[in-house]
Amino acid sequence: MDPTFTLIGALMLVISIVLSPLSSRVGMPVLLIFLIVGMIMGEDGPGGIDFDDFELAFVIANLALGVILLDGGMRTRAETFRVGLKPALMLATAGVFLTAAGAGLVAWWVFDLHWLTALLIGAIISSTDAAAVFSLLQGRGLHLNERVSATLEIESGSNDPMAIFLTLMLVTMIASDGQSEGWTALLMLIEQFGIGAAAGLIGGYLVVELANRIRLTPSLYPLLVAAAGIAVFSGTNAIGGSGFLAIYLTGVVIGNRPVRMMPMILQVHDGLAWLSQISLFLILGLLVTPSDLWLLAGGGLVLALALIFLIRPLTVLITLWPFGFNRRELGFISWVGLRGAVPIVLALFPIIADLPDAQLIFHAAFFIVLVSLIVQGTTMAPLARKLGLEVPAGEDPYRRLPLDVPATGDHELMLFPLRGDNWNTPRPLGQLRLPTNTAIAGVFRKRVCYQPSPEMEVSSGDVIAMFATPAALSELGKALSGRQAPKHLAERAFFGDFVLNGDALLGDVEQVYGIEFDELPPELSLAECFARRTKGHPVVGDKVILGPVTLVARATEADRVTKVGLKMDSSQGGRSG
């Protein structure tokens, strides 16, 4: 192997990683930085690298997307499917079809192409990209309400089969001069979804059993999961299913089952996902010739803006209106129709099939991805905050270490640094409100470990070591957090001064707080109020406004609000009792 090749590849990785902090400073998606680095190193840039091996790029891109989807699946909680599965599946099926049709119509008008070729462009850019969505949702410090985040995550992880089906069907029709049997296409769609879903669930179960039944060196467990996930991905593709859907569901099963050394697996896979994202976008950046993009900049910009401002919003409105989303949530989901690596990878199909206008299709898809990342990617976080879709989040531990001893169950050793203004004043350990089934293992101060006692005072700079289960993370984060949340996300500002049980009746609230809810019967519980407004799927952060009072869902369990925050309009009458 030419050492120059490996040197250049390593330097591109180094440059991409070093430049990644610019993402948060300038509000630019980090994936866009990787893409630009690849373009700069390409044949039109200072790097001058002439890379046109589309088949190699296709293989690398598919493997990278598989690793990204596996990591994203492992970080998707099963509870999110309760509120997000149905709307996400509508977006992943009917939504993709409507987007492809709308984008195809605009492409036909803009580029003056044959209608099949125009529809092919529409199909290629019809799916949102998991790499882009996962990166922006998980890497920008955004904590969105569960209804929105679950819908976006599940949609991006499951909409590839429909886009791949439409792309392959249209490529086949164009290659055969418009001849294609409808039943064959329908069978392909069923195979993509059916085989992909079955293989993913079965594969995930087998990986969990394998990891829990054999004893390995701890560092080998992440590699086992990665290799087994890629095996599920490749095997599913080989038998005609959607490998992308399969590996995503494999990750979901693994992430929601007790698995030996799971914190270490997640930590290693976070690095693997980043390596995959960097490699993927660098390769795709090398493939494109920037000078060719200018030839279709005008038409590409019209198509991209139509996709962002017209087609995606209409699709979201048509598919999600039955599911109880409010206008702010619909607006945000409409905006987060991010295009990323998947459309560019799908645009390789026409090139590999040697179709006419294949280069135009590839560059059009690439241009639309660029516009999407610049316009939507840079504004997603500010828009979420502007629309009030953020919810307060607790502090995550600095380090989680699995104990891997049967007697400990799923307990882990977690390290929580005490920081922020809240810890400037020392507090005794006995005054901390810690969840049940947890224990303080020790306190670290200036490189010395101290045995904890109820009288021991802790303050900023100390590190508390806790034995706790993953289920206690949220409560622990709130108890030990010292971060100063933005004013609008502070506990009292967001949830109100009073905490009520979800079973409390409106009539009782009226009597205690001196409020009248004329529009609702007094025997109605607070939980039932939320169920009515959200069509049965309330999430933390949901609000119900009743005259001078705003009810805020503080905690939920199995589609029912269990704790309610009460905020009163100070300008209105009423007593605080």
RABELNOR-V68020 format. One record per pair of residues at least 6 apart in sequence whose C-alpha atoms are under 6 Angstrom apart, sorted by the first residue. I is the first residue (numbers start at 0). J is the second residue. Records with the same first field share a line. If there is no record, write none. Layout:
# RABELNOR-V68020
I=J ; J
This chain:
# RABELNOR-V68020
15=33
19=29
22=28 ; 29
26=377
27=377
28=376
33=277 ; 280 ; 281
34=280 ; 281 ; 284
37=281 ; 284 ; 285
38=284 ; 285
40=46
41=47 ; 48 ; 285
42=48 ; 49
50=286
51=286
60=279
63=275
66=272
67=272
68=247
69=246 ; 247 ; 250
72=247 ; 250 ; 251
73=250 ; 251 ; 254
79=149
82=146 ; 536
83=146 ; 149 ; 150
86=319
87=150 ; 153 ; 154
91=154 ; 158
94=314
95=125 ; 126
98=125
99=121 ; 122 ; 125
102=121
103=117 ; 118 ; 121
106=117
107=117
109=298
119=169
122=162 ; 165 ; 166
123=342 ; 345
124=342
126=162
127=155 ; 336 ; 337 ; 338
128=155 ; 338 ; 339 ; 341
129=155 ; 156
131=339
142=389 ; 390
143=388 ; 389 ; 390
144=388 ; 390
157=244
160=191 ; 241
164=188
172=178 ; 179
190=240
191=240 ; 241
194=240
195=240 ; 241 ; 244 ; 245
196=245
198=245
199=245 ; 246 ; 248 ; 249
200=248 ; 249
202=249
203=249 ; 252 ; 253
207=253
211=259
221=264
228=246
232=242 ; 246
235=242
236=242
260=401
299=363
303=367
311=333
312=333
315=333
323=533 ; 534
327=386
337=371
338=368 ; 371
339=368
343=364 ; 365
346=361
349=357
350=357
390=540
391=488
393=473 ; 476 ; 477
394=476 ; 480
395=476
396=414 ; 415
397=414 ; 415
398=413 ; 414
399=412 ; 413
400=411 ; 412
401=411
402=411
409=468
410=467 ; 468
411=466 ; 467 ; 468
412=465 ; 466
413=464 ; 465
414=463 ; 464
415=462 ; 463
416=462
417=459 ; 460 ; 461 ; 462
418=459 ; 481
419=481 ; 482
421=481
422=458 ; 459
423=458 ; 459
425=456 ; 457 ; 458
426=456 ; 457
427=454 ; 455 ; 456
428=453 ; 455
429=453
437=466 ; 467
438=465 ; 466
439=464 ; 465
440=464 ; 465
441=449 ; 450 ; 451 ; 464
442=448 ; 449 ; 462 ; 463
443=461 ; 462
444=461
494=551 ; 564
495=564 ; 565 ; 566
497=564 ; 565
498=563 ; 564
499=562 ; 563
500=561 ; 562
501=525 ; 526 ; 560 ; 561 ; 562 ; 563
502=524
503=524 ; 525
504=522 ; 523 ; 524
505=521 ; 523 ; 524
506=521
509=515
512=574 ; 575
513=573 ; 574
526=560
536=558
539=552 ; 553 ; 554
540=551 ; 552
541=551 ; 552
542=550 ; 551
543=549 ; 550
547=567 ; 568
548=566 ; 567
549=565 ; 566
550=564 ; 565
551=563 ; 564
552=563
553=562 ; 563 ; 564
554=560 ; 561 ; 562
555=561
